[in-house]
Amino acid sequence: MESISLLLGEALSPYQVTLTPSGAHGECLVTLKNVQGAIVLEREINQAQLTDKRLLTDVVDGLHRDLLIAEGRLEPCVIAALRNAAQEKAFDRRP
C-alpha cells in the first residue's frame, strides 16, 4: 500500500496524500492536504481500486476533478454540461 501511496502522491502533487484503512469491507480513506497541512479532500474508496491500473487511473482522474471543484476552479454544473455534450456527440455519430 505504501507504493500506491507514493504513486498517488506523485500524481496529485503538490498535495500530501494519506491512505488509511477505514472499513471492514476493504475501504480505504484517501486524504489530500495542501502545503499548509489543511485537509482539502477526503474520499473513501475500495482498496480493490488501488490494485488495478485502469481503476487506479479512474481514482486519480476523479480526485483531480474533485480538487478542481473543491478549489472553486470548476463548477459541478460545468461537468454535467460537458458530459451531456459528449453524449449528444456520441448519439449523433451513430449510423
C-alpha positions as CSV (number, residue, x, y, z in Angstrom):
1,M,0.0,0.0,0.0
2,E,3.0,2.3,0.6
3,S,3.9,2.1,-3.1
4,I,0.3,3.1,-4.1
5,S,0.5,6.0,-1.7
6,L,3.7,7.2,-3.4
7,L,2.2,6.9,-6.8
8,L,-0.9,8.8,-5.7
9,G,1.4,11.4,-4.1
10,E,3.3,11.8,-7.3
11,A,0.1,12.0,-9.4
12,L,-1.6,14.5,-7.1
13,S,1.4,16.7,-6.3
14,P,1.6,19.3,-4.6
15,Y,-1.0,17.7,-2.3
16,Q,0.1,15.4,0.5
17,V,-1.7,12.1,0.1
18,T,-2.5,9.7,3.0
19,L,-4.1,6.3,2.7
20,T,-5.8,4.9,5.8
21,P,-7.8,1.6,6.1
22,S,-11.3,2.6,7.1
23,G,-13.7,-0.2,6.8
24,A,-14.3,-3.9,7.3
25,H,-15.0,-4.4,3.6
26,G,-11.7,-3.2,2.1
27,E,-12.5,0.5,2.2
28,C,-9.6,3.0,2.3
29,L,-9.8,6.7,3.2
30,V,-7.8,8.9,0.9
31,T,-6.9,12.3,2.4
32,L,-5.4,15.1,0.5
33,K,-3.8,18.0,2.3
34,N,-2.5,21.3,0.9
35,V,1.0,22.6,1.6
36,Q,-0.3,24.3,4.7
37,G,-1.5,21.0,6.1
38,A,-5.2,21.7,5.8
39,I,-7.4,18.9,4.5
40,V,-8.7,19.8,1.1
41,L,-10.4,16.5,0.2
42,E,-11.3,13.1,1.7
43,R,-12.7,10.2,-0.2
44,E,-13.4,6.7,0.8
45,I,-12.6,4.1,-1.9
46,N,-12.4,0.4,-2.2
47,Q,-8.9,-1.0,-1.9
48,A,-9.5,-3.1,-5.0
49,Q,-9.5,0.1,-7.0
50,L,-5.9,0.6,-6.0
51,T,-4.7,-2.7,-7.3
52,D,-6.0,-2.4,-10.9
53,K,-4.1,0.1,-13.1
54,R,-7.2,1.1,-15.0
55,L,-9.3,1.6,-11.8
56,L,-6.4,3.5,-10.2
57,T,-6.4,5.8,-13.2
58,D,-10.1,6.4,-12.7
59,V,-9.5,7.2,-9.0
60,V,-6.8,9.7,-9.8
61,D,-9.0,11.3,-12.5
62,G,-11.9,11.6,-10.0
63,L,-9.7,13.1,-7.4
64,H,-8.3,15.7,-9.8
65,R,-11.9,16.6,-10.8
66,D,-12.9,16.8,-7.1
67,L,-9.9,19.0,-6.3
68,L,-10.9,21.4,-9.1
69,I,-14.4,21.6,-7.6
70,A,-13.1,22.0,-4.0
71,E,-10.8,24.8,-5.1
72,G,-13.6,26.6,-7.0
73,R,-11.8,26.2,-10.3
74,L,-14.6,24.0,-11.8
75,E,-18.4,24.0,-11.1
76,P,-20.2,20.7,-10.9
77,C,-22.8,22.0,-13.4
78,V,-20.0,22.5,-16.0
79,I,-19.0,18.8,-15.6
80,A,-22.7,17.9,-16.2
81,A,-22.9,20.1,-19.3
82,L,-19.7,18.6,-20.7
83,R,-20.9,15.1,-20.2
84,N,-24.2,15.9,-21.9
85,A,-22.5,17.4,-24.8
86,A,-20.2,14.4,-25.2
87,Q,-23.2,12.0,-25.0
88,E,-25.0,14.0,-27.7
89,K,-22.0,13.9,-30.0
90,A,-21.8,10.1,-29.5
91,F,-25.5,9.8,-30.4
92,D,-25.0,12.0,-33.5
93,R,-22.2,9.7,-34.8
94,R,-24.3,6.6,-34.6
95,P,-25.2,5.2,-38.1
